[in-house]
Amino acid sequence: MPLTELPQWIGTAVLGAVLALLGYVGKQFAEWFGRLRAAENARRARLAELLALIRAGDTAWKVQCENRDKLSALIEARDPALDAGQGYDHLFAVAFPSMPPAERELHDVVRAYTVHTFRPLNEALLKWIAADADFRVRPPGRSPRATLSLFLADLEAHLLLWQAKFAAWMPDHPERSLVYLDDEGRHGTPFPQGGARLVARILHRRWWRSNRERGEQSDG
């Protein structure tokens, strides 16, 4: 029997099967695309959280530096001999027993920021890094994602050392007000710079472009 003379019900059945297949494929593609977008949105949300923490730290650091410099100026104006060129924390600790009310007030503020602002921020950053399963693994090349993985490794090292020094430096020593790692004492590694700019650059990239680059890097 020629194909043109096939019963109508067969043609209808074939057409229905094709439409059903296309519908199934379309549904699978839509679900895959949805999962891809959801995963990317979750990664972007985590980057936004990291950016917020870094920016909060940058803002707090500027305020801390202003108070630190005010306190240093007051001490040096009162007794220049106390400044032995060994850094702010040493200067504040040596001057602590003889501080008049104005200096003691600033000292308390600087110490409070260290204890109640920088410590919680650093703990939150360490928690973020510990929970990360996407950005700490360094992809090949020199992409922003690769640079971010190096930044996170340096940041984790700094934060762990900072925590250790805080534990030894602050609780039983009211004269201490700062926990520095890259000052004259050279007790550790500095806080890595450029983090906010780097994270913002990655966060503001088009999601499909970042996924394409991720695929190219994994293929290479």
C-alpha positions as CSV (number, residue, x, y, z in Angstrom):
1,M,0.0,0.0,0.0
2,P,1.5,3.4,-0.9
3,L,2.4,5.7,1.9
4,T,-0.1,8.2,0.6
5,E,-2.8,5.7,1.0
6,L,-2.1,4.9,4.7
7,P,-5.1,5.0,7.0
8,Q,-5.8,8.4,8.5
9,W,-5.6,7.0,12.0
10,I,-2.0,6.1,11.5
11,G,-1.1,9.5,10.4
12,T,-2.9,11.0,13.4
13,A,-1.2,8.6,15.8
14,V,2.3,9.5,14.4
15,L,1.6,13.2,14.6
16,G,0.4,12.7,18.2
17,A,3.5,10.8,19.1
18,V,5.7,13.5,17.5
19,L,3.9,16.2,19.4
20,A,4.1,14.3,22.6
21,L,7.9,13.8,22.1
22,L,8.4,17.5,21.4
23,G,6.4,18.3,24.5
24,Y,8.5,16.0,26.6
25,V,11.7,17.4,25.2
26,G,10.5,20.9,25.8
27,K,9.5,20.1,29.4
28,Q,13.0,18.5,30.1
29,F,14.7,21.5,28.6
30,A,12.7,24.0,30.6
31,E,13.4,22.0,33.8
32,W,17.1,21.9,33.0
33,F,17.2,25.6,32.2
34,G,15.3,26.3,35.4
35,R,17.8,24.3,37.5
36,L,20.7,26.1,35.7
37,R,19.2,29.5,36.6
38,A,18.4,28.5,40.2
39,A,22.0,27.3,40.7
40,E,23.4,30.5,39.2
41,N,21.1,32.6,41.3
42,A,22.3,30.7,44.4
43,R,25.9,31.4,43.5
44,R,25.2,35.0,42.9
45,A,23.4,35.3,46.3
46,R,26.5,33.9,48.0
47,L,28.7,36.3,46.1
48,A,26.4,39.2,47.2
49,E,26.8,38.0,50.8
50,L,30.6,37.9,50.5
51,L,30.6,41.4,49.0
52,A,28.5,42.7,51.8
53,L,30.8,41.3,54.4
54,I,33.9,42.7,52.7
55,R,32.4,46.1,52.2
56,A,31.2,46.2,55.8
57,G,34.8,45.4,56.9
58,D,36.2,48.1,54.6
59,T,33.8,50.7,56.1
60,A,34.6,49.7,59.7
61,W,38.3,49.8,58.9
62,K,38.1,53.4,57.8
63,V,36.3,54.4,61.0
64,Q,38.8,52.4,63.1
65,C,41.7,54.1,61.4
66,E,40.2,57.6,62.1
67,N,39.8,56.8,65.8
68,R,43.2,55.1,65.9
69,D,44.9,58.2,64.4
70,K,43.0,60.6,66.8
71,L,44.2,58.5,69.8
72,S,47.7,58.4,68.6
73,A,47.8,62.1,68.1
74,L,46.5,62.8,71.6
75,I,49.1,60.5,73.2
76,E,52.0,61.9,71.2
77,A,51.0,65.4,72.0
78,R,50.8,64.6,75.7
79,D,54.0,62.6,75.9
80,P,56.2,62.2,72.7
81,A,58.6,59.9,74.5
82,L,56.0,57.2,74.6
83,D,56.1,56.7,70.8
84,A,59.0,54.2,70.3
85,G,58.1,53.5,66.7
86,Q,56.8,50.1,67.5
87,G,53.3,50.6,66.1
88,Y,49.9,51.8,67.3
89,D,49.0,48.8,69.5
90,H,52.3,49.0,71.4
91,L,51.9,52.8,71.8
92,F,48.3,52.4,73.1
93,A,49.3,49.6,75.5
94,V,52.2,51.6,77.0
95,A,50.1,54.7,77.4
96,F,47.1,52.9,78.8
97,P,48.0,53.2,82.5
98,S,48.4,57.0,82.3
99,M,45.6,57.8,79.9
100,P,43.3,60.7,80.8
101,P,39.6,60.4,80.3
102,A,39.6,61.6,76.6
103,E,42.3,59.1,75.6
104,R,40.7,56.3,77.6
105,E,37.4,56.9,75.9
106,L,38.9,56.6,72.5
107,H,40.9,53.6,73.5
108,D,37.7,51.9,74.7
109,V,36.0,52.7,71.3
110,V,39.0,51.3,69.3
111,R,39.0,48.1,71.5
112,A,35.2,47.8,71.2
113,Y,35.4,47.9,67.4
114,T,38.1,45.2,67.4
115,V,36.0,42.9,69.7
116,H,32.5,43.6,68.6
117,T,32.9,44.5,64.9
118,F,36.0,43.0,63.4
119,R,35.8,39.7,65.3
120,P,32.2,39.0,64.2
121,L,32.9,40.1,60.6
122,N,36.0,37.8,60.5
123,E,34.1,34.9,61.9
124,A,31.3,35.4,59.3
125,L,33.9,35.5,56.5
126,L,35.5,32.3,57.8
127,K,32.1,30.7,57.9
128,W,31.4,31.8,54.4
129,I,34.7,30.3,53.1
130,A,34.1,27.0,55.0
131,A,30.7,26.6,53.4
132,D,31.8,27.5,49.9
133,A,31.9,24.7,47.3
134,D,32.1,26.8,44.1
135,F,34.6,29.6,44.3
136,R,37.6,28.2,46.3
137,V,38.5,25.7,43.6
138,R,40.8,27.5,41.2
139,P,39.9,27.1,37.5
140,P,42.7,27.3,35.0
141,G,43.8,30.5,33.4
142,R,43.7,34.1,34.7
143,S,40.0,34.8,34.8
144,P,38.4,36.7,37.6
145,R,37.2,33.4,39.0
146,A,40.8,32.2,39.2
147,T,41.8,35.4,40.9
148,L,39.0,35.1,43.4
149,S,40.1,31.6,44.4
150,L,43.6,33.0,45.2
151,F,42.0,35.9,47.1
152,L,39.9,33.5,49.2
153,A,43.0,31.3,50.0
154,D,44.9,34.4,51.2
155,L,41.9,35.7,53.1
156,E,41.4,32.4,54.9
157,A,45.0,32.3,56.0
158,H,44.8,35.9,57.3
159,L,41.6,35.3,59.2
160,L,42.8,32.1,60.9
161,L,46.0,33.9,62.0
162,W,43.9,36.9,63.1
163,Q,41.7,34.7,65.3
164,A,44.7,33.0,66.9
165,K,46.3,36.4,67.8
166,F,43.0,37.7,69.0
167,A,42.6,34.8,71.4
168,A,46.1,35.4,72.8
169,W,46.0,39.2,72.6
170,M,42.7,40.5,73.8
171,P,40.6,38.7,76.4
172,D,43.0,39.1,79.4
173,H,44.7,42.3,78.3
174,P,42.5,45.4,78.6
175,E,45.4,47.6,77.5
176,R,45.3,46.0,74.1
177,S,42.9,47.5,71.5
178,L,44.1,46.4,68.1
179,V,44.9,43.1,66.4
180,Y,47.3,43.7,63.5
181,L,49.2,41.1,61.6
182,D,51.1,43.3,59.1
183,D,52.4,46.0,61.3
184,E,55.8,46.5,62.8
185,G,55.5,43.2,64.6
186,R,55.0,41.2,61.4
187,H,52.9,38.6,63.2
188,G,51.2,37.3,60.1
189,T,49.8,37.9,56.6
190,P,47.9,41.1,55.8
191,F,44.2,41.2,54.8
192,P,44.3,40.8,50.9
193,Q,43.4,43.9,49.0
194,G,41.0,44.4,46.1
195,G,38.4,41.9,47.3
196,A,35.3,44.1,47.0
197,R,36.2,45.3,43.5
198,L,36.9,41.7,42.4
199,V,33.7,40.2,43.8
200,A,31.6,43.0,42.4
201,R,33.2,42.5,39.0
202,I,32.2,38.8,39.0
203,L,28.8,39.5,40.5
204,H,27.8,42.0,37.8
205,R,28.8,39.7,34.9
206,R,25.9,38.3,32.8
207,W,25.0,34.9,34.2
208,W,25.1,33.1,30.8
209,R,28.6,34.5,30.2
210,S,29.9,33.2,33.5
211,N,28.4,29.8,32.8
212,R,29.9,29.7,29.3
213,E,33.4,30.6,30.7
214,R,33.0,27.9,33.4
215,G,32.2,25.3,30.7
216,E,35.2,26.4,28.5
217,Q,37.5,26.2,31.5
218,S,36.3,22.7,32.4
219,D,36.7,21.6,28.8
220,G,40.3,22.9,28.8
